[in-house]
Amino acid sequence: MSINEHLWEFPHPMTLKVMGRADAPLQQAVVEILREHLGDTFDPEKDIALTPSSKGTYVSVNARIVMEHRDQVSAIYAALNASPHVKVVF
């Protein structure tokens, strides 16, 4: 992922939308990745919302997070995209 850092102001609050199959451990994978990169600033109890697709085949995990720097953005997107449970990240 290419980051145009001059377009971002850090810290940068944002909502990640991660989609995957509903029968996969998507939420657990997303939580593990975000905890690894965000530490205690990420609380899955209050920062995660799930939305199933209309047919229930897929689910989106919406995570409210705060990015602190460009390298963190790149690392989180790379880890999410490398997960076999993740189909797409917005």
C-alpha positions as CSV (number, residue, x, y, z in Angstrom):
1,M,0.0,0.0,0.0
2,S,1.4,3.4,-1.0
3,I,0.9,6.1,1.6
4,N,1.0,9.8,0.7
5,E,2.0,10.9,4.2
6,H,1.7,14.6,3.3
7,L,-2.1,13.9,2.9
8,W,-2.4,12.4,6.4
9,E,-2.3,14.1,9.7
10,F,-1.1,11.9,12.6
11,P,-2.5,10.8,14.9
12,H,-5.2,9.8,12.4
13,P,-8.5,8.4,13.7
14,M,-10.2,6.1,11.2
15,T,-12.5,3.2,10.8
16,L,-11.2,0.1,9.0
17,K,-13.7,-2.1,7.3
18,V,-12.5,-5.7,6.9
19,M,-14.6,-8.2,5.0
20,G,-14.5,-11.9,5.0
21,R,-16.6,-15.1,5.0
22,A,-19.0,-15.4,8.0
23,D,-17.8,-18.9,8.7
24,A,-14.2,-17.9,9.2
25,P,-12.6,-16.6,12.4
26,L,-12.4,-13.1,10.9
27,Q,-13.1,-11.1,14.0
28,Q,-10.5,-13.0,16.0
29,A,-7.9,-12.5,13.2
30,V,-8.6,-8.7,13.0
31,V,-8.5,-8.3,16.8
32,E,-5.1,-10.1,17.0
33,I,-3.6,-8.0,14.3
34,L,-4.8,-4.7,15.7
35,R,-3.7,-5.6,19.2
36,E,-0.3,-6.5,17.9
37,H,0.1,-3.1,16.1
38,L,-1.9,-0.8,18.4
39,G,-1.4,-2.3,21.8
40,D,-3.6,-1.0,24.7
41,T,-5.0,1.9,22.6
42,F,-7.3,-0.7,20.9
43,D,-10.2,-2.0,22.9
44,P,-12.1,-4.6,20.9
45,E,-15.0,-4.5,23.4
46,K,-15.8,-0.9,22.3
47,D,-13.9,-0.4,19.1
48,I,-15.4,-3.3,17.0
49,A,-18.7,-3.6,15.3
50,L,-19.9,-6.5,13.1
51,T,-22.2,-6.3,10.1
52,P,-23.4,-9.4,8.3
53,S,-24.1,-9.4,4.6
54,S,-27.7,-9.6,3.4
55,K,-27.4,-13.3,2.7
56,G,-25.2,-14.0,5.8
57,T,-22.4,-15.4,3.7
58,Y,-20.0,-12.5,4.5
59,V,-19.4,-10.3,7.5
60,S,-17.6,-6.9,7.8
61,V,-15.6,-6.1,10.9
62,N,-15.6,-2.4,11.4
63,A,-12.8,-1.3,13.7
64,R,-12.4,2.3,15.1
65,I,-8.7,2.9,15.5
66,V,-6.1,5.7,15.7
67,M,-3.1,5.5,13.5
68,E,0.0,7.1,15.0
69,H,2.4,7.1,12.0
70,R,2.8,6.0,8.4
71,D,4.7,2.8,9.2
72,Q,1.9,1.7,11.4
73,V,-0.6,2.2,8.6
74,S,1.5,0.1,6.2
75,A,2.1,-2.6,8.7
76,I,-1.6,-3.0,9.7
77,Y,-2.8,-3.1,6.1
78,A,-0.1,-5.6,5.2
79,A,-0.9,-7.9,8.1
80,L,-4.7,-7.7,7.3
81,N,-4.1,-8.4,3.6
82,A,-1.9,-11.4,4.5
83,S,-4.5,-13.0,6.6
84,P,-6.2,-16.0,4.9
85,H,-9.5,-14.9,6.5
86,V,-9.6,-11.4,5.1
87,K,-11.1,-11.0,1.6
88,V,-10.9,-7.1,1.4
89,V,-9.8,-4.2,3.5
90,F,-11.3,-0.7,3.1
